[in-house]
Amino acid sequence: LEGADDNPGVFLINVAAYFNATWYLLLSVLYEVCATIFSAPNLKLSNDRVGLTRSAILLILFIVIHAVGNLHVFKGPDDFNGYGYFYVRLYWTGFGLPANIVEEYILLSVLLHVFVGLKRTWDMKLALVKTQGLNALNLAISGLMLLTFMTIHLFQFRFGDT
């Protein structure tokens, strides 16, 4: 990019460089999220991290959208109920489950992420457990704790009695 290395002038930082870096970061995250949705290569089992990384990016995007949506609670009960009603109206489903298509896609992404992560942990870290002890399994243990929390959270708030 032309001019990105110029003297920032009165600013202490190069604003154009930070703007360009933020723009390309957003474009790359958008590309990876779209690649999780629209790419369908043949299933192959390998130790490649692409599937795990893409599902993680999609899940982080979901968590950010979910957290921003939960901020509706500060606007009052009517606004928060409207936010909940919006998701009830998305009720087209492809598998006949009591969930909409977005929830089914997130569930499939979570299951893919869990199973690929457990397989990678099993393949890559099993030899390290003999030398490093349980410290080699920190990521797997924290992932299982997060999965337990998410299961309880869903049964309390999504499928619980209201």
Secondary structure, 3 states (H helix, E strand, C coil): CCCCCCCCCCCCCCHHHHHHHHHHHHHHHHHHHHHHHHCCCCCCCCCCCHHHHHHHHHHHHHHHHHHHHHHHHHHCHHHHHHHHHHHHCCCCCCCCCCCCHHHHHHHHHHHHHHHHHHHHHHHHHHHHHHHHHHHHHHHHHHHHHHHHHHHHHHHHHHCCCC
